[in-house]
């Protein structure tokens, strides 16, 4: 068979291709498939693979066809054994889940319940709160970012991570430092010898993060692919990651060595800028960079503007720098520097909104799935948080008017409101992005069809409900102490949602998840008992009425003449998708199929359309050449 005649196309599923033509795996591995999805690869189409791995589809198909057509060679292992680099994300993700369900969200929920019970934000000690916050940033966000980066970033560049054993060592170092910090920091004021344990743990974390950044930067910069717009966001975020780690270590050393008024001044001056570097510098820029790759390449949404992206990045970095510097100058020089902070917050909000609007993430997604709802609502929470910063002066004015005796009115700043804005971005945005991206990539990496997995609606509802109750309840504490218990229980909802999601993700990685027996679109009455629908797959139509193949062929879907195509791409392509990319009217074509079936059953009229059929039914609409996306 000549290379051109080999029946593969945009819609060919990778497991079907590898099963039929094992030698094709070598081409896919060259573009980053290595270790992904098990021996047969993930349940995704070649079109999706090409888009996700940023390789021209025509070139990919041509290389696969030429590889298949080559003369037989000496036998070689077609599916190499999974290496450490292929599965390195798993220990990082497992560790992140354990961290958030112990030192992270669970500890935070416990602290919040104590605050709610006592109706005071001072009911919990500074070092206990900071140890919990540190576990969230380094253990929850940091571990998932590191695991995803080690697994995905090299594949984005068709490369491999350098020194995977050193990459795994960064996990050991970070976990050791994290546990040392979590245990020693709250106890160090009463047990001074633990100062060395906490500071030593912080130093170990800095080494781990610096090593991680060096490995990823070397991978991105050393690949044969040039840097693109979203790579610069990732590199900027990595710089912020190192900067905040060094800052955190110095800040920890200072706060553990201070007491009384000296400690209060340190916290007032240096803690808020640290959180800006961690959340707006590291986490926000990393997510903005990854999002520009994920929304377009994974879900088929419009490609972002590279020019706009490159313009927005220095503006965002300047805004983050302005926020942090202004917060220090407000304490060290004059409160008038609050103007710089406010301008920086407005610039950050406008630049982020302009950037994200260009992506059109709420437009119809050709490859949307259960994970997309997490990502879309995460961006809603992001703009809630940034919007809250912009309207902070208005909130302060309302508090001064309606609750003049409150602490926020007396000190002319609402810590409760500012903390609520922080929670909206840390849990509502960052955590939901982690949940959504992991729900997308982990099934793919383990060779599981995401359509056969639960929709994760309960975790979605619980996490968002908990975040809403926390943000609203905490804002209301400026006006009434009744709101404290309301905010206090919100952590339980968030933890429950994260626990359900974390357990589900762990079962997938362990190979023990239960799959639905069939996809949701197959759970319909038998086609023999109803009309053909636009959401039916091509294979379902042909299985019910094989003679309808003539209609498809006469309409131009020539690739369906191949039994291989009917057993592979036709299983996942719906009539709506088949017509979408070819400009065919799916409603009319579906009606024609139903009419043809009725003629077939009555045996009264010929099945194939007469030669006088409308011209649009005679146009070539090859399912392979012009193709349509599989979900």
matplotlib code that plots the C-alpha trace (Angstrom):
import matplotlib.pyplot as plt

x = [0.0, 1.3, 1.7, -1.0, -3.5, -3.1, -6.5, -5.7, -7.0, -7.5, -10.2, -8.3, -8.0, -4.5, -5.4, -6.9, -3.9, -1.4, -3.3, -3.6, -0.1, 2.2, 5.1, 3.2, 4.0, 7.5, 6.3, 3.9, 6.6, 8.9, 6.3, 5.8, 3.5, 6.1, 4.5, 1.2, -1.9, -0.3, 0.7, -2.0, -1.9, -4.6, -8.1, -7.8, -7.8, -4.7, -6.3, -6.4, -2.9, -1.5, -3.2, -2.2, 1.4, 1.6, 2.6, 1.1, -1.5, -0.5, 3.1, 2.1, -0.2, 2.4, 5.2, 2.9, 1.9, 5.5, 6.5, 3.7, 4.6, 8.3, 9.5, 9.6, 12.7, 14.2, 11.7, 12.0, 9.9, 7.2, 6.0, 9.0, 8.6, 7.4, 10.4, 10.6, 10.2, 6.9, 5.2, 7.0, 3.8, 2.3, 4.3, 4.0, 0.2, -0.2, 1.9, -0.1, -3.4, -2.1, -0.8, -4.0, -6.0, -3.7, -1.5, -3.4, -7.2, -7.9, -5.7, -7.1, -10.7, -9.8, -8.3, -11.3, -13.7, -11.8, -12.1, -15.8, -16.4, -14.5, -15.8, -12.4, -9.6, -7.0, -8.1, -5.4, -1.7, 0.3, 2.8, 0.0, -1.7, 1.5, 2.5, -0.9, -0.6, 2.9, 1.7, -1.0, 1.4, 4.4, 2.7, -0.6, 0.1, 3.8, 3.7, 1.0, 2.8, 6.1, 4.5, 2.6, 5.7, 8.0, 5.4, 3.9, 6.4, 9.0, 6.3, 5.1, 8.6, 8.8, 11.7, 12.4, 13.1, 16.8, 17.9, 14.6, 16.2, 17.3, 13.7, 12.4, 14.9, 13.3, 10.1, 11.9, 13.6, 10.5, 8.4, 11.1, 11.3, 7.5, 7.0, 9.9, 8.3, 4.8, 5.8, 8.5, 7.2, 4.1, 6.1, 9.3, 8.2, 7.8, 10.7, 13.6, 15.7, 13.0, 14.1, 16.9, 14.5, 12.1, 14.9, 16.7, 13.4, 13.0, 16.5, 15.9, 12.7, 14.7, 17.2, 14.4, 12.6, 15.8, 16.7, 13.2, 13.3, 16.8, 15.6, 12.4, 14.2, 17.0, 14.3, 12.4, 15.5, 17.4, 14.7, 14.8, 11.5, 11.7, 9.9, 6.4, 4.3, 3.0, 6.5, 7.5, 4.7, 5.9, 9.5, 8.4, 6.3, 9.4, 11.4, 8.7, 8.6, 12.3, 12.0, 9.1, 10.9, 13.9, 11.7, 9.7, 12.8, 14.1, 10.7, 10.4, 13.8, 12.9, 9.5, 10.7, 13.4, 11.0, 8.4, 5.8, 5.8, 8.8, 6.9, 3.8, 5.8, 7.4, 4.1, 2.4, 5.3, 6.4, 3.6, 1.2, 3.9, 5.0, 1.4, 1.3, 4.5, 3.2, -0.4, -0.2, 3.4, 3.9, 0.5, -1.4, 1.3, 1.9, -1.8, -2.2, 0.7, -0.6, -4.2, -3.0, -1.8, -4.7, -7.8, -6.8, -4.9, -6.9, -10.5, -10.4, -11.2, -9.9, -6.1, -5.0, -3.3, 0.5, 1.0, -1.6, 0.0, 3.5, 2.2, 0.3, 3.1, 5.4, 2.3, 1.3, 4.8, 5.0, 1.6, 2.7, 5.9, 4.0, 1.6, 4.5, 6.6, 3.7, 2.7, 6.2, 6.4, 3.0, 4.5, 8.0, 7.5, 3.9, 0.4, 0.2, 1.9, -1.5, -2.2, 0.5, -0.9, -4.4, -3.2, -1.3, -4.4, -6.5, -3.8, -3.5, -7.3, -7.6, -4.6, -5.8, -9.3, -8.1, -5.9, -8.5, -11.3, -9.2, -9.3, -13.1, -13.2, -16.9, -17.6, -18.6, -15.8, -15.5, -13.6, -15.3, -15.5, -16.1, -13.0, -13.9, -16.6, -13.9, -11.6, -14.4, -15.7, -12.2, -11.8, -15.0, -13.5, -10.3, -12.3, -14.3, -11.0, -9.5, -12.8, -12.9, -9.4, -10.6, -13.7, -11.9, -12.1, -15.9, -16.2, -14.1, -16.4, -19.5, -18.0, -17.1, -20.7, -22.6, -20.3, -18.3, -17.4, -16.0, -12.2, -12.1, -13.5, -11.2, -8.0, -9.3, -8.6, -10.6, -8.4, -11.6, -12.4, -8.8, -8.6, -11.9, -10.4, -7.3, -9.5, -11.5, -8.2, -6.5, -9.4, -11.8, -9.2, -6.0, -7.4, -10.2, -7.7, -5.6, -8.7, -9.8, -6.5, -5.8, -9.2, -8.3, -4.7, -4.6, -7.2, -5.3, -2.0, -3.5, -5.2, -8.7, -11.6, -12.7, -16.3, -16.6, -15.7, -18.0, -18.7, -17.3, -20.4, -20.5, -16.9, -17.6, -20.7, -19.0, -15.8, -17.7, -20.3, -17.6, -15.7, -18.9, -19.9, -16.3, -16.0, -19.4, -19.3, -15.9, -16.9, -20.0, -17.9, -17.1, -20.8, -21.9, -20.3, -23.1, -21.2, -18.2, -19.8, -21.2, -17.7, -16.3, -18.2, -17.2, -14.0, -15.8, -17.6, -14.3, -12.5, -15.3, -15.1, -11.3, -11.4, -13.9, -11.9, -8.6, -9.9, -11.2, -7.9, -5.9, -7.9, -7.3, -3.5, -3.6, -5.6, -8.6, -11.2, -14.6, -15.6, -19.2, -20.1, -20.9, -20.7, -23.6, -24.5, -24.9, -27.5, -30.4, -33.2, -32.1, -31.9, -34.3, -36.9, -36.5, -35.4, -31.7, -30.4, -27.7, -25.9, -25.7, -22.3, -21.8, -21.0, -24.2, -26.2, -24.4, -24.7, -28.4, -28.8, -25.7, -27.4, -27.3, -23.6, -24.6, -26.2, -22.9, -20.8, -23.2, -23.0, -19.2, -18.0, -15.7, -13.5, -16.3, -15.8, -12.9, -14.0, -11.1, -12.5, -16.0, -14.5, -12.4, -13.2, -16.9, -17.2, -16.5, -17.7, -21.3, -23.4, -23.2, -19.4, -19.2, -21.2, -19.8, -16.4, -17.7, -20.4, -23.2, -26.6, -26.7, -30.4, -31.2, -28.7, -30.1, -33.6, -32.4, -31.0, -34.3, -36.2, -33.8, -34.2, -38.0, -37.7, -35.4, -37.9, -40.9, -38.9, -40.9, -38.2, -34.5, -32.1, -29.5, -30.4, -31.2, -28.8, -30.9, -30.2, -29.2, -25.6, -24.5, -25.1, -22.8, -19.9, -16.9, -17.0, -14.4, -14.6, -10.9, -9.6, -11.8, -12.7, -14.4, -13.3, -14.0, -15.0]
y = [0.0, 3.4, 6.0, 8.2, 5.4, 4.5, 5.3, 7.7, 11.2, 13.9, 11.9, 8.7, 7.7, 7.0, 3.6, 2.5, 3.7, 2.1, -1.2, -1.3, 0.2, -0.2, 1.4, 4.7, 5.0, 6.1, 9.2, 10.1, 9.6, 12.0, 14.7, 14.1, 11.0, 9.1, 7.3, 9.0, 6.9, 3.5, 1.0, 2.1, 5.8, 8.2, 8.1, 11.1, 11.8, 12.7, 16.1, 16.7, 15.4, 17.7, 20.7, 19.8, 19.2, 22.1, 20.2, 20.8, 18.2, 17.7, 17.0, 14.6, 12.6, 12.6, 11.3, 8.6, 7.4, 7.3, 5.4, 2.8, 2.4, 1.7, -1.9, -4.2, -3.9, -5.9, -6.3, -3.6, -2.7, -0.5, 0.7, 1.5, 0.9, 3.9, 5.9, 8.1, 11.1, 9.7, 9.3, 12.0, 14.0, 11.2, 11.6, 15.4, 15.2, 12.6, 14.7, 17.8, 16.0, 14.7, 18.2, 20.0, 17.4, 17.8, 20.9, 22.9, 23.1, 20.9, 22.9, 26.1, 24.9, 24.0, 27.5, 29.1, 27.2, 28.5, 32.0, 31.6, 30.1, 32.9, 35.6, 37.1, 36.9, 37.2, 33.9, 32.1, 32.8, 34.4, 31.6, 29.0, 31.0, 31.5, 27.9, 26.9, 29.6, 28.5, 24.9, 26.1, 28.0, 25.7, 22.3, 22.6, 25.1, 24.5, 20.7, 20.7, 23.3, 21.4, 18.0, 19.5, 21.4, 18.4, 16.3, 18.8, 21.6, 19.3, 17.8, 21.2, 21.5, 17.9, 17.5, 15.6, 16.8, 16.9, 14.8, 13.3, 11.8, 15.3, 16.5, 13.8, 14.9, 18.3, 16.7, 15.1, 18.3, 20.4, 17.9, 17.7, 21.5, 21.8, 19.4, 20.9, 24.4, 23.2, 21.5, 23.8, 27.3, 27.3, 25.7, 27.8, 30.7, 28.3, 26.0, 28.2, 25.2, 24.6, 27.9, 26.0, 23.3, 25.9, 28.0, 24.9, 23.7, 27.0, 26.9, 23.3, 24.6, 27.4, 24.9, 22.7, 25.5, 27.0, 23.5, 23.1, 26.4, 25.7, 22.3, 23.8, 26.9, 24.7, 22.5, 25.4, 27.3, 24.3, 22.8, 23.1, 25.0, 28.8, 30.5, 31.6, 34.2, 32.0, 30.7, 34.1, 34.1, 30.7, 32.0, 35.2, 33.1, 30.9, 34.0, 35.1, 31.6, 31.8, 35.4, 34.7, 31.6, 33.6, 36.4, 33.9, 32.4, 35.8, 36.8, 33.6, 34.1, 37.7, 36.9, 34.0, 36.3, 39.1, 39.6, 42.2, 45.5, 44.6, 41.5, 43.6, 46.1, 43.3, 41.7, 45.0, 46.0, 42.7, 40.1, 41.7, 42.3, 38.6, 37.4, 39.7, 38.1, 34.6, 35.0, 37.7, 37.2, 33.4, 31.8, 34.2, 34.6, 30.8, 30.1, 32.9, 31.3, 27.8, 28.9, 30.4, 26.9, 24.9, 26.7, 26.7, 23.5, 21.3, 22.6, 24.0, 27.6, 30.6, 31.1, 34.0, 37.0, 36.6, 40.4, 41.3, 38.6, 40.0, 43.6, 42.5, 40.6, 43.6, 45.6, 42.7, 42.4, 46.1, 46.1, 43.3, 45.1, 48.3, 46.6, 45.1, 48.2, 50.5, 48.3, 48.7, 52.4, 52.9, 51.6, 52.9, 56.4, 57.7, 56.4, 58.5, 55.7, 53.9, 55.7, 53.7, 50.5, 51.4, 52.4, 49.1, 47.1, 48.9, 48.3, 44.6, 44.2, 45.9, 44.2, 40.8, 41.4, 42.6, 39.6, 37.0, 38.6, 37.9, 34.1, 33.9, 31.2, 31.3, 30.7, 27.2, 24.7, 22.0, 19.8, 20.8, 18.2, 17.9, 19.9, 23.0, 24.2, 24.4, 26.5, 28.9, 29.6, 29.9, 33.0, 34.4, 34.1, 35.8, 38.8, 38.8, 39.1, 41.7, 43.7, 43.6, 45.2, 47.9, 48.7, 48.4, 52.2, 52.0, 49.2, 51.1, 54.2, 52.0, 50.5, 53.9, 55.0, 51.9, 50.5, 53.4, 51.5, 48.5, 47.8, 48.3, 51.8, 52.7, 51.7, 52.8, 49.4, 46.2, 43.2, 41.0, 42.4, 42.2, 38.6, 37.8, 39.1, 36.9, 33.9, 34.5, 34.2, 31.5, 29.0, 30.4, 30.9, 29.0, 25.9, 25.5, 25.9, 23.1, 20.9, 21.5, 21.1, 17.9, 16.5, 17.1, 15.8, 12.9, 10.7, 11.4, 10.5, 7.2, 6.2, 6.7, 8.1, 11.2, 10.8, 7.6, 9.3, 11.1, 14.7, 15.9, 18.1, 17.5, 18.7, 21.6, 22.6, 22.1, 24.1, 27.0, 27.0, 27.0, 29.8, 31.9, 31.5, 32.4, 35.5, 36.9, 35.9, 37.3, 40.6, 40.8, 40.5, 44.2, 44.8, 42.1, 39.4, 37.0, 36.5, 34.9, 31.4, 31.6, 32.1, 29.6, 26.6, 27.4, 25.5, 22.3, 22.6, 23.3, 20.4, 18.0, 19.1, 18.8, 15.4, 14.0, 15.3, 14.2, 10.7, 10.4, 11.6, 9.2, 6.3, 7.3, 7.4, 4.1, 2.5, 1.7, 4.2, 2.8, 3.8, 4.4, 1.5, 3.9, 7.6, 9.9, 10.5, 6.7, 6.4, 7.0, 4.8, 2.4, 4.0, 1.3, 2.8, 6.5, 9.0, 9.6, 12.6, 15.2, 14.0, 10.3, 9.1, 8.1, 4.5, 4.4, 5.3, 2.7, 0.0, 0.5, 0.8, -0.4, 0.4, 4.1, 4.0, 4.7, 8.0, 9.0, 8.1, 9.9, 13.0, 13.0, 11.3, 9.1, 7.9, 5.8, 3.4, 2.1, -0.5, 0.8, 4.3, 3.0, 1.2, 4.0, 7.7, 7.0, 5.8, 9.3, 11.7, 12.8, 13.9, 17.4, 17.3, 15.6, 18.4, 21.3, 21.5, 20.8, 23.5, 21.0, 21.7, 19.1, 19.4, 18.8, 16.0, 14.2, 14.6, 13.1, 10.1, 9.6, 9.8, 7.3, 4.9, 5.2, 4.5, 1.5, 0.0, 0.5, -0.8, 1.7, 4.1, 3.9, 4.6, 6.7, 10.3, 11.0, 12.8, 16.0, 16.3, 19.7, 20.7, 21.0, 17.2, 16.5, 18.5, 16.6, 16.4, 13.9, 13.1, 12.6, 15.3, 18.2, 16.3, 17.2, 17.2, 14.4, 15.3]
z = [0.0, -0.9, 1.8, 0.4, 0.4, 4.1, 5.7, 8.6, 9.2, 11.6, 13.4, 13.7, 17.4, 18.7, 20.3, 17.0, 15.0, 17.3, 17.4, 13.6, 12.8, 15.9, 14.1, 14.1, 17.7, 17.0, 15.2, 18.0, 20.6, 18.7, 19.2, 22.9, 23.4, 25.3, 28.3, 27.8, 28.0, 28.4, 25.7, 23.2, 24.0, 25.1, 23.7, 21.6, 17.9, 15.8, 15.2, 18.9, 19.4, 16.7, 18.2, 21.8, 20.9, 18.5, 15.4, 11.9, 11.3, 7.6, 8.6, 11.4, 9.1, 6.3, 8.7, 10.1, 6.6, 5.5, 8.7, 8.1, 4.5, 5.2, 4.5, 7.6, 9.7, 12.5, 15.4, 18.0, 21.0, 19.6, 23.0, 25.2, 28.9, 30.8, 32.2, 35.2, 33.0, 31.6, 35.0, 37.1, 37.5, 39.7, 42.9, 42.7, 42.2, 45.0, 47.3, 46.4, 47.2, 50.5, 51.4, 50.6, 52.6, 55.7, 56.1, 53.4, 53.2, 56.2, 58.5, 57.1, 57.7, 61.3, 61.8, 60.2, 62.5, 65.5, 64.2, 63.6, 67.0, 68.8, 66.4, 66.1, 63.5, 66.3, 67.8, 65.8, 66.2, 63.4, 63.0, 62.8, 60.0, 58.1, 58.3, 56.8, 54.1, 53.3, 52.9, 50.5, 48.3, 48.3, 48.9, 47.1, 44.3, 44.1, 43.9, 41.2, 39.1, 39.4, 38.5, 35.5, 34.4, 34.5, 32.5, 30.1, 29.3, 27.7, 25.5, 24.5, 22.9, 21.7, 24.1, 27.3, 30.8, 31.6, 34.5, 35.7, 38.8, 39.9, 39.1, 41.5, 44.1, 44.1, 45.3, 48.2, 49.1, 48.9, 51.0, 53.6, 53.9, 53.9, 56.7, 58.7, 58.3, 59.2, 62.4, 63.6, 62.8, 65.1, 68.0, 67.6, 69.8, 72.7, 71.8, 70.4, 69.2, 66.5, 64.9, 63.2, 61.9, 60.4, 58.9, 57.6, 56.0, 54.3, 52.9, 51.6, 49.8, 48.1, 46.8, 45.5, 43.8, 42.3, 40.9, 39.5, 37.8, 36.3, 34.9, 33.3, 31.9, 30.5, 28.9, 27.3, 26.2, 25.0, 22.8, 19.0, 19.1, 19.5, 22.5, 21.8, 23.6, 26.5, 27.2, 28.4, 30.9, 32.2, 32.4, 34.2, 36.7, 37.4, 38.3, 40.7, 42.1, 43.0, 44.3, 46.6, 48.0, 48.9, 50.3, 52.3, 53.8, 54.9, 56.2, 58.2, 59.8, 60.8, 62.2, 64.3, 65.8, 66.6, 69.3, 70.4, 68.6, 66.5, 65.2, 64.5, 62.4, 60.4, 59.6, 58.7, 56.3, 54.7, 54.7, 52.2, 49.6, 50.0, 49.2, 46.1, 44.8, 45.5, 44.1, 41.5, 40.5, 40.5, 40.5, 38.3, 35.6, 35.5, 35.0, 32.4, 30.5, 30.7, 29.9, 26.5, 25.6, 27.2, 26.0, 22.4, 22.0, 24.4, 23.9, 20.4, 21.4, 19.4, 19.3, 21.5, 20.0, 20.4, 20.0, 22.7, 24.9, 24.6, 25.2, 28.4, 30.1, 31.0, 32.1, 34.4, 35.8, 36.4, 38.2, 40.5, 41.3, 41.9, 44.3, 46.4, 46.4, 47.3, 50.3, 51.7, 51.0, 52.7, 55.9, 55.6, 54.1, 53.9, 53.6, 50.4, 48.6, 48.7, 45.5, 43.7, 45.1, 43.9, 40.4, 40.2, 41.2, 38.5, 35.9, 36.9, 36.6, 33.2, 31.7, 32.8, 31.6, 28.2, 27.8, 28.8, 26.7, 23.7, 24.3, 24.2, 26.8, 27.1, 23.4, 22.2, 22.7, 20.0, 22.5, 25.7, 28.5, 32.2, 33.1, 31.2, 33.7, 36.4, 34.2, 33.1, 36.6, 37.9, 35.7, 37.0, 40.5, 39.3, 38.1, 41.4, 43.3, 41.1, 41.1, 44.9, 45.0, 42.6, 44.7, 48.1, 48.7, 48.2, 50.7, 53.2, 52.8, 53.3, 56.5, 57.9, 57.2, 58.4, 61.0, 62.4, 65.6, 63.8, 63.8, 60.0, 60.4, 63.3, 61.5, 58.1, 56.5, 56.3, 56.8, 56.5, 53.0, 51.8, 53.0, 51.3, 48.0, 48.6, 49.2, 46.0, 44.0, 45.9, 46.2, 43.6, 40.8, 41.6, 43.2, 40.7, 37.9, 39.4, 39.8, 36.2, 34.5, 36.5, 35.6, 31.9, 31.7, 34.2, 32.4, 29.1, 30.6, 31.9, 28.7, 29.9, 27.9, 29.8, 28.5, 30.6, 33.8, 36.3, 35.6, 39.0, 39.6, 43.3, 43.9, 41.5, 43.6, 47.0, 46.2, 44.7, 47.4, 50.1, 48.4, 48.0, 51.6, 52.8, 50.6, 51.4, 55.1, 55.7, 54.1, 56.3, 59.5, 59.1, 59.8, 62.2, 64.3, 63.3, 60.0, 61.7, 62.2, 58.6, 57.2, 59.7, 58.1, 54.6, 54.9, 55.5, 52.1, 50.3, 51.9, 51.1, 47.4, 47.3, 49.0, 46.5, 43.6, 45.1, 45.8, 42.2, 40.8, 42.9, 41.7, 38.1, 38.7, 40.6, 37.7, 39.9, 38.8, 37.7, 34.2, 33.0, 30.6, 27.8, 27.0, 27.8, 24.2, 23.7, 26.5, 24.2, 23.0, 20.3, 16.8, 15.6, 18.0, 17.2, 14.5, 13.8, 15.7, 15.0, 18.1, 17.0, 15.9, 12.4, 13.6, 15.5, 12.4, 10.3, 12.9, 13.0, 9.2, 7.3, 4.0, 4.8, 3.9, 0.3, 1.5, 3.2, 0.2, -2.2, 0.0, -0.3, 2.9, 0.8, 3.6, 5.0, 2.2, 4.3, 7.0, 9.1, 9.1, 10.0, 13.0, 14.2, 13.5, 12.9, 16.5, 17.9, 15.2, 15.4, 12.5, 13.7, 13.9, 10.5, 8.9, 10.9, 9.2, 5.7, 5.7, 5.3, 6.8, 9.6, 10.1, 6.5, 6.1, 9.2, 7.7, 4.5, 6.5, 8.2, 4.9, 3.3, 6.2, 5.8, 2.1, 2.8, 5.2, 2.9, -0.1, -2.2, -3.4, -4.3, -1.4, -3.2, -4.0, -7.7, -9.9, -9.6, -5.9, -4.7, -5.6, -1.9, -1.5, -4.4, -3.0, -1.9, 1.9, 2.8, 6.5, 6.5, 4.3, 5.6, 8.7, 11.9, 15.5, 17.8, 21.3]

ax = plt.figure().add_subplot(projection="3d")
ax.plot(x, y, z, "-o")
ax.set_aspect("equal")
plt.show()
